[in-house]
Amino acid sequence: MREKIVTSSSQRLIIIANESKQVEKLGTYVPSTN
């Protein structure tokens, strides 16, 4: 819920990612290894 409030009230969307969860096609599910 908090993420939705922050996202809707901010002017920018910043996404931080790395190649550790890279997939061949967007929408493909990759389980977390954490």
N, C-alpha and C positions, 0 to 999 in steps of 0.2 A: 504494500500500500504506500509506504513512504517513497519508494522509487517512482511510482506514478505521480505523486504530488510534486516531487522535484522535477521530473521530466516535463510535466505540463506547465510548470511555472518558469522553466528556464527558456532562454532564447536560443540555446545551442544544444545539440546532442553530441556528446563525445563518447566514442566507442574505443575501448582499449582491447587489443587482441594480439595473439601471437600464433605462430605456426603449429604449436603443439596440438591443437584441435582442428587442424586443417582437414577438409573433406573434399572429395572429388566434385560433389554437386551440392549447391546450397539447399538446405532443408533436410540433409542427411543427418540422422542422429548418431552422435558419437558419445558413448558413456564416459563420464569423468573417471579418471584413475586416482583421484584424491581420496 
